[in-house]
Amino acid sequence: RNLLHSYWPQLREFIGDALDRARDGLTTDDVLGMLIEGRSHLFGAFDNHKAVGACTIEFMEFPKKRIALIAQLGGKDIRRMLTLLPQLDMWARDHGCSVMRLLGRRGWERLLANEDFEFSYICLDRRL
């Protein structure tokens, strides 16, 4: 928890940028609450001790597998964030996950194609 409060001020803007593009209505305060509750996990990318990006990961539980979902991802240098994928993969495997999933806009498919991500399905929402 102390680490969260130490890093959150540096990483909040990147999560906020990701939320601005999403349509789920979450705020950075909502995400901070989820982080404090342990429902979400925060990761940051740094260059010379300066934050350049951040992501959050949540677990999706299924009867036969656990998925690590990259729920928010943002930063000044997304390619720098992608260099963290091996560490994120290791962390997810250590937490019982067999899949890393990212939900995002169409451009992510092209950007992540060289990182062994593959298109799985389309997600459609209808407001009620």
N, C-alpha and C positions, 0 to 999 in steps of 0.2 A: 504494500500500500504506500509506503514512503517513497519507493521508486516511482510509482505512478504519479504521485503529486509532484515529484521532482521533474519528471519528463513531460507531463501533460501540458504545461504552459508552452513548451517549445513545439509540441506535436499537434496541439489542438487545431491550429490554423489549417493544417493539411487534411485532417479529418473533416473539418468544416467545409473545405473546398469540395471534398468528395460528396458530402451531404448536400451541398448546393446543387449538384448535378443529379442527385437521386430524387426519386419521387415518393419516398416512404415517409416523409414528414418528420424524420428524426432530427433532433438538434444535438449540438455538441454536449449540452447538459445531459440529454438522454443517454448519449454514448458514455459519458463519464460515469453516470449512475450504473450502467451495465458493467463497466470496467470495475467499479468499486464492489459490485455484487459478485464479480467473478464470472458473469455470463459472457463476457467478451474479454479479449486479451490484446494489449497494445504493443506494437513493434515500431521502432523508428530506424531511419537511415540517417547516418551522420557523415559529414565530410569535414575533417579537421575540427571535430567537436561541435560543428554547427549542424543543426537539424536540416535535412533536405527532403524528408518525406516520412510518411507514417501509414500504417495499416492496422486494422483490427481483424481479429480472427475469432469466430464463434464456432462451436461444435454443433453439428447436426447428427442426431442419434437415430439410427435405423436398426431393425432387428439383427441384421447381419453385418453391419459396418458402421463406422463412425467417420464423418466427413469433417474436415477443417474448411470452413467457409471464410474466405476473405470477404468481409462484409463492407468495409470501406478501405479505399486505397487512394492516396493523393500525395502530391509533392511537387517540388520544383524540378526534380530530375527523376522521372519515372523509371528510366533505364537504370539509375542507381538503385532504386527500390528492387528492381528485378534481380540485381546481384545478391539480394538477401534470400532469394528463393531456396537455395540449398539449405540454409540454416532454418528457414521456416518449415521446409519439408522434414528436416530432422526433428524439430520441435514437435510437429504434428504427429510424426510416427511415434515419438516417445510418449505421446498422449493417446495412443491407440487408434490413430486415424489411418485409413488406407487410401484416402483420396483427398486432394487439395482442390477446392472449387472456388471459382470467382464468379459472382453475379455482377454484370456490368453492361455498359453500352457496347454496341457493335464493334467499335474500334479496338476493344480489348482482344477480340479474337485474332485479329491480324498481329497485334503487338505481342501476344503470348504464344503464337504458333511455333516459334523457335524455342520455346521453353517447355515443350512437350504437353502443353494444354491442348485439348481438342474439344470441338463443339459437341455438347451433349444434348441439349434441348433448348427450346425457346420458352420463355416465361411470359405469359400474357396476363395483364391485370385488368379488371373491370371494377370501377368504383361502385360501391353500393350505397 
